[in-house]
Amino acid sequence: MKKVSFGLPENVIFCKNCVESNQRFMSSVQHLITNKEKKSTVEFDEDGICLACKYAKKKRSVNWKKKETEFLSILDRYRKNNGEYDVLVPGSGGKDSIYTSIILRDKYKMNPLTCTWSPGIYTDIGLKNYNSWIECGFDNIFFNQNKKVHALLTKLAFLNLLHPFQPFVLGQYSFPIKVAIEKKIKLIIYGDGQEERAVNKDSRPIHGKKTREFPKTHYLEKNNPIYLAGLKVNQLINNYSIKKSDLNAYLPVNQSIIKKNKIELLSITNYLNCNPQEKFYFAKENSKFEVNPDGRSEGTYTKYSSLDDKLDGWHYYTWYIKTGRGRATEDASIEIRNNIITREDGMLLVKKFDGEFPKKYFNDCLKYTGISNNSFFKTIDKFRPKHLWKKHKNKWILKKTVWNESSN
């Protein structure tokens, strides 16, 4: 199939089971991204079913009791009986980190340390939920990055890559590893699994592999150049009057250091059968976790995910521009796979909410990054893939949509 902008398939198709599109990016190694990068996209089988739906179907036949036994054996290898931390749980105080940390502490009797890489611009509800999480009885290491540098990188990532969330993602990947090494913790457990979102080919819970490879997204391989916001580190230092030390927080850990410290990283969803909605209900019952006070988040119909950062709206909107599928597509696809809604319901929700403009924090984000209103929209239009978008009566519309799959 011919590839076009970002390496996307020219012919747009949608999963026959959910509402996912073949334009959906797979996970990228963030510190290697340039404006010439060609993305890998979600795989579909010969029947038109996406990778994540195939995973969800196979997941129903998994022996989860056996998987929990495997999980226990992993925990026992790292368990400490001297009161020291034996597992690190990265998070922000959302449903995933609340679920993971409480389950590990209360059910499996581990002694977790939690850590948080600060959002770029905290929302009120995000900060409130973070505090509620820690009030559940957890020690936490919080890193509040240099906001001047973070704002600059966010601006450059938007202008160069249409990826304003990249600086946050860079820290999400590297900061927990640095904490684990410093605190001599060998096990890192995340609360969210990429397999359910079709962004990772890994299907360990299905195939039962014993070997758990450290994800390439989280480390620096030998001799690889490092790019931040689409620019080499030396370019940032020379062109923007910043020091190497200003960028250290965003730099990945070398693979050899991870191996030397014998760090293991896994997701709890590989071993315990849970979905995002179930984790939300768990967080509500076991903490003071609160949902979006507006009733739902912009661009979707759900109210309990990605509430922390005012830049979240830009992230999902730019994602929609680059791929023609947005936050509602993501949420609806997950809920279809978990038999919470039907595909027909999902299509209606995508039609109603996908691509909604993030107006609530728009001016806050412009001020934070120093991007003008005019520059924002010019950059947005520059990155629209021609095979996805057309202009009709001075308005941009998608050529093909899941609710009208034959459109063009």
C-alpha positions in Angstrom: 0.0 0.0 0.0 1.4 3.4 -1.0 2.6 5.6 1.9 2.2 9.4 2.1 2.5 12.1 4.8 4.2 10.7 8.0 4.5 7.3 6.2 0.7 6.9 6.5 -1.2 4.5 4.2 -2.8 6.4 1.3 -6.0 4.3 1.4 -7.9 5.0 4.7 -9.7 2.0 6.1 -11.4 1.4 9.4 -11.5 -1.7 11.6 -14.5 -3.9 11.0 -14.9 -4.5 14.8 -14.2 -1.1 16.4 -13.8 2.5 14.9 -10.0 2.5 14.7 -8.3 3.7 11.6 -5.2 2.4 9.8 -3.8 5.9 10.2 -3.2 5.3 13.9 0.5 5.7 14.8 2.4 3.0 16.6 4.7 3.9 19.4 7.7 6.0 18.4 11.1 6.4 20.0 10.5 10.1 21.0 14.2 11.1 21.1 14.7 10.0 17.5 11.8 11.9 15.9 12.5 14.4 13.2 10.2 16.2 10.8 11.1 13.5 8.1 10.2 10.6 10.3 8.0 7.9 8.7 5.6 6.4 11.3 4.7 2.8 11.7 0.9 2.4 11.8 -1.5 0.0 13.3 -1.8 -3.4 11.6 -5.0 -5.0 10.3 -5.5 -8.6 9.5 -6.9 -10.0 6.2 -10.4 -9.7 7.7 -10.0 -6.0 8.4 -9.6 -6.3 12.2 -7.1 -4.1 14.0 -4.3 -5.4 16.2 -5.9 -4.2 19.4 -9.2 -5.9 18.6 -7.4 -9.1 18.0 -5.6 -8.7 21.3 -8.9 -8.0 23.1 -10.5 -11.2 21.6 -7.6 -13.4 22.6 -7.5 -11.7 26.0 -10.9 -13.2 26.8 -9.4 -16.8 26.6 -6.4 -16.1 28.7 -6.0 -18.0 31.9 -5.8 -15.0 34.2 -5.3 -17.0 37.3 -2.1 -18.4 35.7 -1.1 -14.9 34.7 -1.5 -13.7 38.3 0.6 -16.6 39.5 3.3 -15.4 37.0 2.9 -11.9 38.3 3.3 -13.0 41.9 6.5 -14.8 41.0 7.9 -11.6 39.5 6.9 -9.6 42.6 8.5 -12.2 44.9 11.8 -11.9 43.0 11.9 -8.2 43.8 10.1 -8.2 47.2 12.1 -6.7 50.1 11.4 -7.6 53.7 13.5 -4.8 55.3 11.0 -1.9 54.8 12.8 -0.6 51.6 10.9 0.3 48.5 10.7 -2.7 46.2 8.7 -1.4 43.2 8.3 2.0 41.5 4.9 3.2 40.2 5.1 6.2 37.9 1.9 8.3 37.6 0.1 11.5 38.1 -2.8 10.5 40.3 -5.1 9.3 37.6 -7.1 6.1 37.6 -4.1 4.0 36.3 -1.6 5.0 39.0 -4.2 4.9 41.8 -5.2 1.4 40.8 -1.7 0.1 40.4 -0.2 1.5 43.5 -3.1 0.4 45.8 -3.3 -3.1 44.3 0.4 -3.6 44.7 0.4 -2.3 48.3 -2.8 -3.8 49.7 -3.3 -7.0 47.7 0.2 -8.1 47.0 1.9 -6.5 50.1 4.6 -4.7 48.1 6.2 -1.4 49.3 5.8 1.0 46.3 7.4 4.3 45.8 5.5 6.5 43.4 7.0 9.2 41.1 5.5 12.0 39.0 6.9 13.9 36.1 4.9 17.1 36.2 2.5 18.1 33.5 3.5 21.2 31.5 0.5 23.3 32.8 -1.4 21.7 35.6 -5.1 21.8 35.6 -6.9 22.4 38.9 -8.5 18.9 38.8 -5.2 17.3 37.9 -3.4 18.8 40.9 -6.3 17.9 43.1 -6.2 14.3 42.0 -2.5 14.1 42.4 -2.8 15.3 46.0 -5.6 12.8 46.6 -3.4 10.0 45.4 -0.6 10.8 47.7 -3.0 11.2 50.6 -3.9 7.5 50.1 -0.6 6.8 51.9 2.2 6.9 49.3 5.6 8.4 49.3 6.2 10.3 46.0 9.1 11.9 44.2 7.8 14.8 42.1 9.9 16.4 39.4 8.8 19.9 38.4 10.8 20.6 35.3 12.2 24.0 34.4 9.1 25.6 32.9 11.0 28.0 30.8 12.8 25.2 29.0 9.6 23.0 28.9 7.6 25.8 27.3 10.4 26.3 24.7 10.5 22.6 23.9 6.7 22.5 23.7 6.7 25.4 21.3 9.4 23.9 19.1 7.8 20.5 19.1 4.6 22.1 17.9 6.2 24.1 15.2 8.6 21.4 14.0 6.6 18.2 14.5 3.0 19.3 15.4 3.7 17.3 18.5 3.3 19.7 21.5 3.1 16.8 24.0 6.5 15.5 23.1 8.5 17.1 26.0 6.0 15.6 28.5 6.3 12.2 26.9 10.1 12.3 27.0 10.0 12.8 30.7 7.4 10.1 31.2 9.7 7.6 29.6 13.1 8.6 31.2 12.3 10.1 34.6 11.0 6.9 36.3 14.1 5.0 35.1 16.4 7.7 36.6 14.4 7.5 39.9 14.7 3.7 40.0 18.4 3.8 39.5 18.9 6.5 42.2 16.7 4.6 44.7 18.1 1.2 43.8 14.6 -0.1 42.8 14.8 -2.9 40.2 11.1 -3.1 39.2 9.0 -0.4 37.5 5.2 -1.1 37.0 2.9 1.0 34.9 -0.8 1.0 35.1 -1.6 1.3 31.4 -1.0 -1.2 28.7 -0.2 -0.1 25.2 -1.5 -3.3 23.6 -5.1 -2.3 24.2 -4.5 0.9 22.2 -3.0 -0.8 19.1 0.3 1.1 19.6 2.5 -1.9 20.4 2.9 -5.2 18.7 3.8 -6.9 22.0 1.3 -9.5 23.1 3.0 -11.1 26.1 -0.2 -12.0 28.0 -1.4 -13.9 25.0 1.7 -15.8 24.1 3.0 -16.2 27.6 6.6 -15.3 26.9 8.9 -15.4 29.8 11.4 -12.9 28.4 10.3 -9.3 28.9 12.3 -7.0 26.7 12.8 -3.4 27.9 10.9 -1.2 25.4 13.1 0.7 23.0 11.0 3.8 23.5 12.5 4.2 27.0 16.3 4.1 26.4 19.2 5.4 24.3 20.9 2.8 22.1 24.6 3.2 21.6 25.6 5.8 19.0 22.1 6.9 18.3 21.7 10.7 17.9 19.3 12.5 20.2 16.6 14.8 18.9 14.4 17.0 21.1 11.5 18.8 19.5 12.9 17.7 16.1 16.3 19.3 16.7 19.7 17.9 17.7 20.8 18.8 21.2 23.6 21.0 19.9 21.2 22.9 17.8 19.1 23.7 20.8 22.1 24.8 22.8 23.6 26.9 20.1 20.4 28.5 18.8 18.3 29.0 21.9 20.8 30.1 24.6 20.2 27.1 26.8 22.7 24.8 28.6 23.2 21.1 28.3 22.2 20.9 31.9 18.8 22.5 31.0 18.1 19.5 28.8 19.3 16.7 31.1 15.8 15.9 32.4 14.6 15.1 28.8 17.5 12.9 27.8 17.0 9.1 27.7 19.1 6.7 29.9 21.7 4.7 28.1 20.7 1.1 27.5 24.0 -0.1 29.1 23.1 1.7 32.3 19.7 0.1 32.5 21.2 -3.4 31.9 23.9 -2.7 34.5 21.3 -1.8 37.1 19.1 -4.8 36.0 15.9 -2.6 35.7 12.7 -4.4 34.7 9.7 -2.5 33.4 6.2 -4.0 32.9 2.5 -3.1 32.8 0.1 -4.4 35.3 -2.5 -5.0 32.6 -0.2 -7.8 31.2 -1.0 -9.8 34.3 -4.3 -8.6 35.8 -7.5 -8.5 33.7 -8.8 -4.9 33.9 -9.9 -2.2 31.6 -9.9 1.6 31.8 -13.5 1.9 33.0 -12.9 -0.7 35.8 -9.8 1.1 36.9 -11.9 4.4 37.0 -14.5 2.7 39.3 -11.7 1.3 41.5 -10.1 4.8 41.8 -13.5 6.3 42.7 -14.1 3.7 45.4 -10.6 3.7 46.9 -9.6 7.4 46.7 -10.9 10.9 46.3 -10.4 10.7 42.6 -12.6 13.2 40.7 -13.7 13.3 37.1 -13.6 16.3 34.7 -15.8 19.0 36.4 -17.1 19.9 32.9 -18.8 16.6 32.6 -16.6 15.4 29.7 -13.3 16.2 28.1 -13.1 18.2 24.9 -12.9 16.0 21.8 -14.5 13.0 23.5 -17.4 11.8 25.6 -15.5 10.3 28.5 -14.6 12.2 31.7 -12.0 10.3 33.6 -8.8 10.2 31.5 -6.0 12.6 30.7 -7.2 15.4 33.1 -3.8 16.6 34.3 -2.4 18.9 31.7 -3.9 21.9 29.9 -1.8 20.9 26.9 -3.8 17.6 26.7 -6.3 19.3 24.4 -3.6 20.5 22.0 -2.1 16.9 22.0 -5.3 15.3 21.0 -6.3 18.0 18.5 -2.9 17.9 16.7 -3.1 14.1 16.7 -6.5 14.4 14.9 -5.0 16.8 12.3 -2.1 14.4 11.5 -4.1 11.2 11.4 -7.8 12.1 11.0 -8.7 10.2 14.2 -8.9 11.8 17.6 -9.7 11.3 21.2 -13.2 10.0 20.7 -12.0 7.4 18.3 -9.5 6.3 20.9 -12.0 6.1 23.7 -14.8 4.5 21.7 -12.5 1.9 20.2 -11.4 0.8 23.7 -14.9 0.6 25.0 -16.1 -1.4 21.9 -13.3 -3.9 22.6 -14.4 -4.2 26.2 -18.1 -4.7 25.2 -19.2 -1.4 26.9 -20.6 0.1 23.7 -21.4 -1.1 20.2 -19.6 -0.2 17.0 -22.8 1.7 16.0 -22.7 3.7 19.2 -19.0 4.3 18.7 -19.5 5.7 15.2 -22.1 8.2 16.5 -19.8 9.3 19.3 -16.9 9.8 16.9 -19.1 11.8 14.6 -20.3 14.0 17.4 -17.0 14.6 19.3 -13.9 13.7 17.4 -11.8 16.7 16.4 -13.6 19.2 18.7 -11.5 22.3 19.1 -9.8 22.5 22.5 -11.0 26.0 23.4 -11.1 25.8 27.2 -7.3 26.2 27.7 -6.4 27.4 24.2 -5.3 30.9 25.3 -3.4 29.5 28.3 -1.5 27.3 26.0 -0.7 30.2 23.5 0.6 32.3 26.4 2.6 29.4 27.8 4.4 28.7 24.5 4.5 32.2 23.1 2.8 31.0 19.9 0.5 33.5 18.2 -3.0 32.7 17.2 -2.1 33.1 13.6 1.0 31.0 13.8 -1.0 28.2 15.5 -3.5 27.9 12.7 -0.9 28.3 10.0 1.1 25.4 11.5 -2.0 23.3 11.9 -2.9 23.6 8.2 0.7 23.0 7.1 0.7 19.6 8.7 -2.7 18.4 7.3 -2.0 15.3 5.2 -3.5 15.9 1.7 -4.8 12.3 1.5 -7.0 12.9 4.6 -8.2 16.5 4.3 -10.0 18.7 1.7 -11.4 22.2 1.8 -15.1 22.6 1.1 -16.7 26.1 1.3 -13.6 27.4 3.1 -13.8 24.7 5.7 -11.5 21.7 6.2 -13.3 18.4 6.2 -12.1 14.8 6.3 -12.3 13.0 3.0 -13.2 9.7 4.6 -14.9 9.0 8.0 -15.9 5.9 9.9 -19.6 6.9 9.9 -19.4 7.3 6.1 -16.7 4.8 5.1 -17.4 5.2 1.4 -16.9 9.0 1.4 -14.0 10.5 -0.4 
